[in-house]
Amino acid sequence: MEARRFYEAIVSRNLKLVSELEEIEAARREVVRQLGLSEEGLEAALILQWLLRLYARRVGEPSVLGLIKKLLGGRH
């Protein structure tokens, strides 16, 4: 009987997590739609984001911010 309650609690928690995951996925799809991105465009943007974070970790965030300001021509 105790094992049954244990597993019921696990299933209950996981159902909540699945519901939250579905909400997050729906929100992600809506953002992609609003931005007019294709799934391929989103994947490319995520890869670029990952590479930029990796580069920032290597050279330091201030260096990356300085480079971005330079690329933007001091507009920001």
Secondary structure, 3 states (H helix, E strand, C coil): CHHHHHHHHHHHHHHHHHHHHHHHHHHHHHHHHHHCCCHHHHHHHHHHHHHHHHHHHHHCHHHHHHHHHHHCCCCC
